[in-house]
């Protein structure tokens, strides 16, 4: 057998494993962020995370940003904000 040249000369296997762990951690973080973003916008979390796994989590986050929140989520947010305003006004009047 002939000796083979290393794939990355000068870089040890430990460094390569460390880099792979960092890349995997980055992807996990992006998947979690896309799930949190989908939940905040009232979208299907599992579907968007799965899409991020299949395609790209950064592309999924960009699509979520472009789609914005659902009408139901927007209505819910507006109602919560109005309740908050009423509470603040009542405390101010006391």
HELIX and SHEET records of a PDB file:
HELIX    1   1 UNK A   13  UNK A   40  1                                  28    
HELIX    2   2 UNK A   45  UNK A   54  1                                  10    
HELIX    3   3 UNK A   57  UNK A   67  1                                  11    
HELIX    4   4 UNK A   71  UNK A   93  1                                  23    
END                                                                             
